[in-house]
Structure formats: structure tokens, C-alpha cells
Amino acid sequence: MKQTIIMKLLAGVAGLGIALGAVSAHASPEKDRQELIKYYTDKYPDIKVEDYVYGALAFDADSKAQYEAIMEFPPYDSEIDKGRKMWETPFKNGKTYANCLPNGGQHIAGNYPLFDEAKGKVVTLHDAINDCRTANGEAAYKVNDMKTMGLLTAYMRTLSDGMMMNIKVETPKAMAAYEDGKKTFFSRKGQLNFACASCHVQNAGLRLRSELISPAVGHAVHWPVFRGGDTLVTLQQRYQGCFKQVRAVPPPQGGTTMNNLEYFHSALSNGLPLKASVFRK
């Protein structure tokens, strides 16, 4: 059964070149975004662009209704509260995260990842948190540690709920990082020879076993997510899982490849509101 499903997806990937034409080589980020939206809306004209913030739930009214019922009393509230306590706890020098992050950490998550010209690289929200910690004499957190960086980020992103995603790609070096992330997204990899786009462009809206596949537009606004209750998963952790699922060796979380991928991927959701730390199956 699993092999049959994979073969069906591979058949879809055979036509991936057509779908990849939806995003032009070396186009501007806004043109990429608009062309992908056109590709999705031509394919699924009844789904509103603003509903892409719900991911695969946009394609299934019953699942979306179940999600909305769960979100009335989220089963992971206690985990978010742990993140809040971490956020509010002063460093040894008496300062807090709010003292060293722009705008006190409020309504800034939609600006990340950003390209830092002085550092010459993409800076994620995780990086900004660790920069704050080390500037105040604290040890950096591991980006894949869900009990520290994960919970702290989950709470911090709730401080930006409703903010529009606003990823800026304004300089040649920033564009190079964006194009590198774009290349990773559209390059086939692993023993299954899949690209990120194989699922989330060509096969968006179709089913893989019992699960609907989500479109790339709208992805970045709702991470991190809590799966099945209180299991926290960050966006780069999900990237890592996708690499493994196509039998490819994943690059390290927090490294250049993953950060540039998140930079490109997040720019696709510009203009959509953040809905962070939500429930997913």
C-alpha cells in the first residue's frame, strides 16, 4: 500500500517541471510569491488565499472545524506557560529578553528570518534569542532543544500573533541567500528523488495516505506547532523530518542551508498573518 502511494506521488513528480514553472529562476521574491499563489488558485479556485494560514486544513472543512474546536481549549496551554515563565525570568544581570530584542519582543516574529548585512548571513528568530542570551552573559540554547529554545520560541511567537509576515530581501547578498534557499526547496534529493516542491507545490491538496498535503504558501506563519497534544515541533525540525522521509541526509538545524531554506520559505507567506503555536495532528 505504501509503495502504491509513493508511486502515485512519483507520477505527480514526473510533471513537476510544469509546476516549477510557477516560480521563475532568479525572479523577485514578490514575483515568486504571486506566481505560486496563481498556481494554487488556478488549481483550487474555491479556496481563499487567506485560508492558506490553516495549511492542509484549508482543503478539508471537517478537519478545520475540529481544529477550531480544539483551539478553544488548547491541550498545550501549560507548555506555552512554561515558555512565558522563561521569557519573563531575568538573566543573572537582571535584564530580560524584552530588554534586548526590538520592540520588547512584541510584533517582531514576522520579520524573521532576516538577512543581517553586518554578519553576512540569514538570522532566524532562534539566532536573535541566542544573541540576546550571549549578550547578557548567558549560554546559548541548542536550536533543536524543545524544552528550552522550543518552548521559549513557542511563547515568543504568540506575542506576534496577527502580525503580517514581512520578510525583506533587499540587497544582493540577501538575494543570494534567498536563491540558495529556493534552490534547496526545488532540488530533488534522497533515494526517493523528491523536492520540497514535489509535495507542497505539485501535490498540494492531494492525500498522502490519510493526510492532505499542505501548500507552501502559508506554511511559515503557524510554526512551531503542537502535534497530537503537547509535542512541540519547530519549522526546521519539520524540515529535518522531510529530509529523512525522502531518505536524504538532513543538513543541521541552524546551519546555513536550513536558515536559507527558512528565509525563502517564509517569504512565500508575506502578507499573511501569524498564527503561531497551534494544534496539528
C-alpha positions in Angstrom: 0.0 0.0 0.0 2.8 2.4 1.0 4.6 1.6 -2.3 1.5 2.3 -4.3 1.1 5.7 -2.6 4.7 6.6 -3.3 4.4 5.6 -7.0 1.3 7.8 -7.3 3.3 10.7 -5.9 6.2 10.0 -8.2 3.8 10.1 -11.1 2.9 13.5 -10.0 6.5 14.5 -9.7 7.0 13.5 -13.3 5.1 16.6 -14.2 6.9 18.7 -11.6 8.7 20.7 -14.2 5.3 22.2 -15.2 4.6 23.2 -11.6 8.1 24.5 -11.1 7.4 26.9 -13.9 5.1 28.6 -11.4 8.3 30.0 -9.8 10.8 31.6 -12.2 14.5 31.3 -11.9 16.0 34.4 -10.3 12.6 36.2 -10.0 12.0 38.7 -7.3 10.6 37.2 -4.0 7.3 39.0 -4.6 7.0 37.6 -8.1 7.8 34.1 -6.8 5.0 34.5 -4.2 2.5 35.9 -6.7 3.2 33.2 -9.2 2.8 30.4 -6.6 -0.5 31.9 -5.4 -1.7 32.0 -9.0 -0.7 28.3 -9.4 -2.7 27.3 -6.3 -5.7 29.5 -7.0 -5.9 28.3 -10.6 -5.8 24.7 -9.3 -8.2 25.3 -6.3 -10.3 28.4 -7.1 -12.7 27.8 -4.2 -10.0 28.2 -1.5 -9.3 31.7 -0.4 -5.6 32.7 -0.2 -6.1 33.9 3.4 -7.1 30.4 4.4 -3.7 29.0 3.5 -2.7 30.0 7.0 -4.5 26.8 8.1 -2.3 24.6 5.9 -3.9 21.4 4.8 -6.9 22.2 6.9 -7.9 24.7 4.2 -8.8 21.7 2.0 -11.0 19.9 4.5 -13.9 21.8 6.2 -14.5 18.9 8.7 -10.9 18.9 9.8 -10.8 22.7 10.1 -13.9 22.6 12.3 -12.3 20.0 14.5 -9.2 22.2 14.7 -11.2 25.2 15.7 -13.0 23.3 18.4 -9.6 22.1 19.8 -8.2 25.6 19.7 -11.0 26.8 22.0 -9.2 24.9 24.8 -5.7 24.1 23.5 -4.3 20.9 25.2 -0.8 22.5 25.3 -1.5 25.7 27.3 0.7 24.5 30.1 3.6 24.2 27.7 3.1 27.8 26.4 3.0 28.9 30.1 6.4 27.3 30.6 7.7 29.4 27.7 6.1 32.5 29.2 7.9 31.9 32.5 11.2 31.5 30.7 10.6 34.8 28.8 9.8 36.7 32.0 12.6 35.3 34.1 15.5 37.8 34.3 19.0 36.9 33.4 21.7 36.9 36.0 22.4 40.6 35.2 18.8 41.5 35.9 17.8 42.2 32.3 15.2 40.2 30.3 14.7 39.2 26.6 12.4 42.2 26.3 15.3 44.5 27.1 17.5 43.3 24.2 15.0 42.5 21.4 13.4 45.1 19.1 10.1 46.4 20.3 10.4 44.5 23.5 9.9 41.3 21.5 6.3 42.3 20.6 5.2 42.0 17.0 8.6 41.2 15.5 8.5 37.5 14.7 7.0 38.2 11.3 10.3 39.9 10.3 12.3 36.7 10.8 14.3 35.2 9.3 16.1 38.4 8.2 19.4 39.0 6.4 21.9 40.7 8.6 24.3 42.6 6.4 26.9 43.0 9.1 27.1 39.3 9.8 26.6 38.5 6.1 24.1 35.8 6.7 20.4 34.9 7.5 19.4 35.4 11.1 16.5 33.4 12.4 14.4 34.1 15.5 16.3 31.4 17.3 19.5 33.2 16.4 18.1 36.5 17.7 17.2 34.8 21.0 20.6 33.3 21.4 22.3 36.6 20.5 20.2 38.2 23.3 21.3 35.4 25.7 25.0 35.6 25.0 25.0 39.4 25.1 23.7 39.1 28.6 26.2 36.6 29.8 24.0 33.5 29.3 24.8 30.3 27.4 23.2 29.9 24.0 20.4 27.3 23.7 20.7 24.5 21.3 18.2 25.2 18.4 16.9 21.7 18.5 16.2 21.6 22.2 12.4 21.7 22.5 12.5 22.1 26.3 14.4 25.4 26.1 14.6 27.1 22.7 11.4 25.3 21.5 9.2 26.4 24.4 10.7 29.9 24.6 10.1 30.4 20.8 6.6 29.0 21.0 5.7 31.6 23.6 7.6 34.4 21.9 5.8 33.9 18.6 2.5 34.2 20.3 3.5 37.8 21.1 3.3 38.4 17.3 0.0 36.7 16.5 -1.8 38.6 13.9 1.3 40.4 12.6 1.7 40.1 8.9 4.7 38.1 7.6 7.2 40.7 6.4 10.4 39.0 5.1 12.6 41.5 3.4 15.1 40.6 0.6 16.6 43.9 -0.3 20.4 43.5 -1.1 22.5 41.3 -3.4 23.8 39.2 -0.5 20.2 38.8 0.8 19.1 37.8 -2.6 21.9 35.2 -2.9 20.7 33.7 0.4 17.1 33.7 -0.8 18.1 32.0 -4.0 20.1 29.4 -2.1 17.0 28.6 0.0 14.9 28.5 -3.2 17.4 26.0 -4.8 17.1 23.7 -1.7 13.3 23.9 -1.9 13.1 22.9 -5.6 16.1 20.5 -5.8 15.3 16.8 -5.7 17.1 14.8 -3.0 17.3 11.5 -1.3 16.6 7.9 -2.5 13.0 8.9 -3.4 14.3 11.8 -5.5 11.8 14.3 -4.1 12.0 18.0 -3.7 10.1 20.0 -1.1 8.1 21.3 -4.0 7.2 17.7 -5.1 4.7 17.6 -2.2 4.0 21.2 -1.3 3.6 22.6 -4.9 2.8 19.8 -7.3 0.8 17.6 -4.9 -0.6 20.3 -2.5 -4.2 19.4 -1.8 -3.8 15.7 -2.5 -3.6 12.9 0.1 -0.6 11.0 1.2 -2.1 8.0 2.9 -4.8 9.6 5.1 -3.2 13.1 5.3 -3.8 16.0 3.0 -0.6 17.7 1.7 -0.4 21.4 2.5 0.6 24.3 0.1 3.9 26.0 0.6 2.2 29.5 0.8 1.0 29.9 4.4 3.3 27.3 5.9 5.7 29.5 7.8 3.0 31.6 9.7 1.9 28.8 12.1 5.1 27.2 13.3 6.0 26.0 15.8 3.1 23.6 16.2 2.0 21.2 18.9 1.3 17.8 17.4 -1.3 15.5 18.9 -1.5 17.5 22.1 1.7 18.8 23.6 4.5 17.5 21.3 6.3 20.6 20.1 7.7 20.7 16.6 9.6 23.7 15.1 9.8 24.5 11.4 13.4 23.4 11.0 12.7 20.2 12.9 9.9 19.6 10.4 12.4 20.2 7.5 14.6 17.6 9.1 11.8 15.1 9.2 11.0 15.8 5.5 14.6 15.1 4.5 14.5 11.8 6.4 11.2 10.8 4.8 12.7 11.1 1.3 15.7 9.2 2.6 18.1 12.1 2.4 20.7 13.2 5.0 19.3 16.4 6.5 21.5 19.4 7.0 22.0 20.6 10.6 19.3 22.7 12.1 20.5 26.3 12.5 23.1 25.9 9.7 23.3 27.9 6.5 21.3 25.5 4.3 18.4 25.3 6.8 18.4 29.0 7.6 18.4 30.0 3.9 15.6 27.5 3.2 13.5 29.0 6.0 14.3 32.5 4.6 12.9 31.6 1.2 10.0 29.6 2.5 8.9 32.3 4.9 9.0 35.0 2.2 6.3 32.9 0.3 3.9 33.8 3.1 4.5 37.6 3.1 1.3 39.4 3.8 -0.4 36.6 5.7 -1.0 36.9 9.5 1.0 34.8 12.0 -1.0 32.1 13.8 1.8 30.7 15.9 1.9 27.7 18.3 -1.2 26.0 17.0 -2.5 22.4 17.2 -1.8 19.9 14.4 -2.5 16.1 14.3 
